[in-house]
Each structure stands twice: as structure tokens, then as C-alpha cells.
Amino acid sequence: MSSCAWCKNKPCSDIEGQYPLNCPTNNQDWVQRFKTEYQKDENKKIAATAAYIEKTGYCEWTRIEEIMQFARKLDFTKLGLAFCSGLQKEAKVVADYYRNQGFEVISAVCCTGALDKSSAGIREEDKFRPNQPESMCNPIGQALIMNEQQTQLNIVLGLCVGHDSLFLKYSKALVTVLAVKDRVLAHNPLAAVYCADSYYRRKLFPK
């Protein structure tokens, strides 16, 4: 059973490391399987580009810049932007930035399609306004828009937990995440992690 989160030394960061008994790196069948996958042309190109971005922009490029450089290095020209309606202002800034960088941007808001929650089997008690029409987030629809427009790289901006999962499931193009949804922490979920020994301890680890 892989338990990397509890491994203190991370010996896999060293090619010649000594691995604990439960380390996945000891599984040569698994190692050979992923090595084979990296030899595929598309995967090799993506991995090499990611390494270039990691090294070249290290502590210099912001995430929005890294995505731009990643897309440019892969010769992509058409980007998809799947965003939450609560981040409309931010989505426009992001779309304008990528357009100014020379990319075509296809954008789709989460409530596109105006699908009523009831028609998707969502219970009335799980609506904000029970027994009233209420549009649901439509990540499958967002992905289909991107697929039909043949985007080359899709960017997720603030989709809800689970909705982002469905978007990832249905997107035909590569997907990267610019920001995730966390209304409580201004879309910075790691703030709770960084405060796990202080303000958020009781919430994350109740006695």
C-alpha cells in the first residue's frame, strides 16, 4: 500500500536512494509500465515541456504565466477556459490575458445550458431555493463545448469540487488548473493546511 504522505525522507527524489519496503519504487512491474508510457511521443513531449517550464520559470513565473508558456512551447493556439460564474470578473481578466498573448480563447461558464437541477435528479432539499427552478453547474456541457471547438488545452478556473472532476472526465484535450474553488478561504485552500497547527487545528483534527 502506497503511503508517500507519511514518508519522511522521500528517497525517490534520489535515483540511487534506499527505498522503504512499502515504497512503490520497489515495484519494478509498475516502474516499467510508466516508463513505457513516457516513451510515447505525446507524453514525452508534454513531460519535456513541463520540465522546461518548471526549471525556466522557477520562482519567476506565476501560474497564469506558466500556463501561457506551457501552451506556447507546445505550439497550442486554442485554449479553453471553464470557469465558475462566481469568478466572472477573474475569468475576463484571464481570457483577456491569453488573448493578448496571441491565443484564441473559448470560454464557458459553469451554468451554461441553463439546466435545471431537478432534471438531473438533484433533490429539492439540495437546492439553495427548494421547489423553485434553479440552474445547476454543467461541467459536462462545458467540456462538450471545448471538445466541439477542438481546444488544445483547457484551463479550469474555480469549478466546484466534483464539477471539476466531471469536467476532467469529459474533456478530450489536456486540462490544467489555474485556481480551485474555496469560498471560505478566497480560493486558497492551502491556507487551512498552513494553519493546521494553529487556527484550523480544531476544525481539521477535532478531538
C-alpha positions in Angstrom: 0.0 0.0 0.0 1.5 3.3 -1.1 1.8 5.8 1.8 4.0 8.5 0.4 2.4 11.3 2.5 3.9 9.7 5.7 7.4 9.1 4.2 9.9 11.5 5.9 12.9 11.1 3.7 11.4 10.9 0.2 14.3 8.7 -1.1 12.7 8.6 -4.6 14.0 12.1 -5.1 17.4 10.5 -5.4 17.9 8.0 -8.2 20.2 5.9 -6.0 18.0 6.2 -2.9 17.3 3.4 -0.4 13.6 2.8 -0.5 11.4 1.5 2.4 9.7 -1.8 1.9 6.3 -0.3 1.1 7.7 2.2 -1.4 6.1 1.9 -4.9 9.5 2.4 -6.4 10.4 -1.2 -5.4 7.6 -2.5 -7.7 9.6 -3.0 -11.0 6.5 -4.0 -12.9 4.9 -0.7 -12.1 8.1 1.2 -12.9 8.3 -0.5 -16.3 4.7 0.3 -17.1 5.1 4.1 -16.5 8.5 4.1 -18.2 6.8 2.7 -21.3 4.1 5.3 -21.2 6.7 8.1 -21.2 8.2 6.8 -24.4 5.0 7.6 -26.3 5.6 10.7 -28.4 2.8 12.9 -27.0 3.7 12.0 -23.4 7.4 12.5 -24.0 6.7 16.0 -25.4 4.4 17.0 -22.6 6.8 15.8 -19.9 9.7 17.6 -21.5 7.8 20.8 -21.8 6.6 20.6 -18.2 10.3 20.1 -17.1 11.3 23.1 -19.2 8.6 25.3 -17.5 9.5 24.0 -14.0 13.2 24.9 -14.5 13.0 28.1 -16.6 10.2 29.8 -14.6 11.1 28.5 -11.2 10.1 31.2 -8.7 9.8 33.7 -11.5 6.6 32.9 -13.4 3.2 33.0 -11.8 0.8 30.2 -12.5 -1.1 32.2 -15.2 2.3 32.8 -16.9 3.4 29.2 -16.6 0.2 28.0 -18.4 0.9 30.6 -21.2 4.5 29.4 -21.6 3.4 25.7 -21.5 0.8 26.3 -24.2 3.2 28.3 -26.3 6.0 25.7 -26.0 3.6 23.0 -27.2 2.6 25.2 -30.2 -1.0 25.3 -29.0 -3.1 28.2 -30.4 -6.6 27.5 -29.0 -7.3 27.4 -25.2 -10.4 26.6 -23.4 -11.4 28.3 -20.2 -14.0 26.6 -18.0 -14.9 28.9 -15.1 -17.4 29.4 -12.3 -20.0 32.1 -12.6 -18.8 33.5 -9.2 -15.5 34.2 -10.9 -16.8 36.1 -13.9 -14.6 39.1 -13.3 -11.5 37.0 -12.9 -12.4 34.9 -16.0 -12.5 38.0 -18.1 -9.0 39.1 -16.9 -7.7 35.6 -17.6 -9.3 35.4 -21.1 -8.0 38.9 -22.0 -4.5 37.9 -20.8 -4.3 34.9 -23.0 -5.9 36.7 -26.0 -3.3 39.4 -25.6 -0.6 36.6 -25.7 -1.9 35.6 -29.1 -4.2 32.7 -28.2 -7.7 32.0 -29.3 -9.8 31.6 -26.1 -13.0 29.5 -25.9 -14.7 30.2 -22.6 -17.7 28.5 -21.0 -19.3 29.5 -17.7 -20.5 26.8 -15.3 -24.2 27.4 -15.6 -24.1 27.3 -19.4 -27.1 25.4 -20.8 -29.5 26.6 -18.0 -30.1 23.0 -16.9 -32.5 22.8 -14.0 -31.1 20.8 -11.1 -34.3 18.8 -10.8 -33.9 17.4 -14.4 -30.5 16.0 -13.4 -32.0 14.1 -10.4 -30.8 16.6 -7.7 -33.1 16.6 -4.7 -35.1 19.6 -3.8 -33.5 19.8 -0.3 -30.1 20.1 -2.0 -31.1 23.3 -3.8 -30.5 26.7 -2.5 -34.2 27.5 -3.3 -36.2 24.3 -2.9 -39.2 23.8 -5.1 -38.1 26.6 -7.5 -36.3 26.4 -10.8 -32.5 26.6 -10.2 -29.7 26.2 -12.8 -27.1 23.7 -12.0 -23.4 23.7 -12.7 -22.9 22.0 -16.0 -19.3 20.8 -16.3 -20.2 18.1 -18.8 -21.7 20.8 -21.1 -18.6 22.9 -20.6 -16.4 20.0 -21.7 -18.5 19.3 -24.7 -18.2 22.9 -25.8 -14.4 22.6 -25.6 -14.5 19.3 -27.4 -16.7 20.7 -30.3 -14.4 23.7 -30.6 -11.4 21.5 -30.6 -9.4 23.3 -27.9 -5.9 22.1 -27.4 -5.5 22.9 -23.7 -8.4 23.5 -21.2 -7.9 25.7 -18.1 -10.1 25.2 -15.1 -10.9 28.3 -13.1 -12.8 27.9 -9.8 -15.0 24.9 -10.6 -16.7 23.3 -7.6 -15.4 20.0 -6.1 -16.9 17.2 -8.2 -17.8 19.5 -11.0 -14.2 19.8 -11.8 -14.0 16.0 -11.7 -16.7 15.7 -14.3 -15.0 18.3 -16.5 -11.7 16.4 -16.3 -13.6 13.2 -17.1 -15.2 14.5 -20.3 -12.6 16.9 -21.7 -10.8 15.4 -24.7 -8.0 18.0 -24.5 -5.3 18.3 -21.9 -6.5 20.0 -18.7 -4.6 22.2 -16.3 -5.9 24.1 -13.2 -5.4 27.8 -12.7 -7.4 28.0 -9.5 -9.7 25.9 -7.4 -12.9 26.8 -5.6 -12.7 27.6 -1.9 -15.2 30.3 -1.0 -14.2 30.4 2.7 -10.5 31.0 2.1 -10.7 33.2 -1.0 -9.9 30.3 -3.3 -6.7 29.4 -1.4 -7.4 26.0 0.2 -3.8 25.5 1.4 -4.4 28.3 3.9 -6.2 25.7 6.0 -3.3 23.3 5.7 -0.8 26.0 6.6 -2.9 26.8 9.7 -3.3 23.1 10.7 -1.2 23.6 13.8 -3.0 26.8 14.9 -6.3 28.3 13.8 -7.6 25.4 11.8 -6.4 22.6 14.1 -9.7 22.0 15.8 -11.6 22.0 12.5 -9.2 19.6 10.7 -8.4 17.4 13.7 -11.2 17.5 16.2 -10.7 15.6 19.4 
